[in-house]
Amino acid sequence: MTGAPPGSRFVLLATDPMARIDVPFLMSQKNGRMIGVEEADGLLRLTVETGESRDAPTD
């Protein structure tokens, strides 16, 4: 996700049920957000969205 413009969406695939907790925490640390979670046959599809970079210059 590094270098992606703000508002970019990604789908992460996971089999670890803790991803439901870990991914939202990661996204909050990266100034992004969790959009949704779907589960089918033990596979999680986590949709996330990038946010503004905290290192972005402010004029």
Secondary structure as the mmCIF struct_conf table of DSSP 4:
data_model
#
loop_
_struct_conf.conf_type_id
_struct_conf.id
_struct_conf.beg_label_comp_id
_struct_conf.beg_label_asym_id
_struct_conf.beg_label_seq_id
_struct_conf.end_label_comp_id
_struct_conf.end_label_asym_id
_struct_conf.end_label_seq_id
TURN_TY1_P TURN_TY1_P1 THR A 2 GLY A 3
HELX_LH_PP_P HELX_LH_PP_P1 ALA A 4 PRO A 5
TURN_TY1_P TURN_TY1_P2 PRO A 6 GLY A 7
STRN STRN1 ARG A 9 ALA A 14
TURN_TY1_P TURN_TY1_P3 PRO A 17 MET A 18
HELX_RH_AL_P HELX_RH_AL_P1 ALA A 19 GLN A 29
TURN_TY1_P TURN_TY1_P4 LYS A 30 ASN A 31
STRN STRN2 ARG A 33 ALA A 40
TURN_TY1_P TURN_TY1_P5 ASP A 41 GLY A 42
STRN STRN3 LEU A 43 GLU A 49
TURN_TY1_P TURN_TY1_P6 ARG A 54 ASP A 55
#
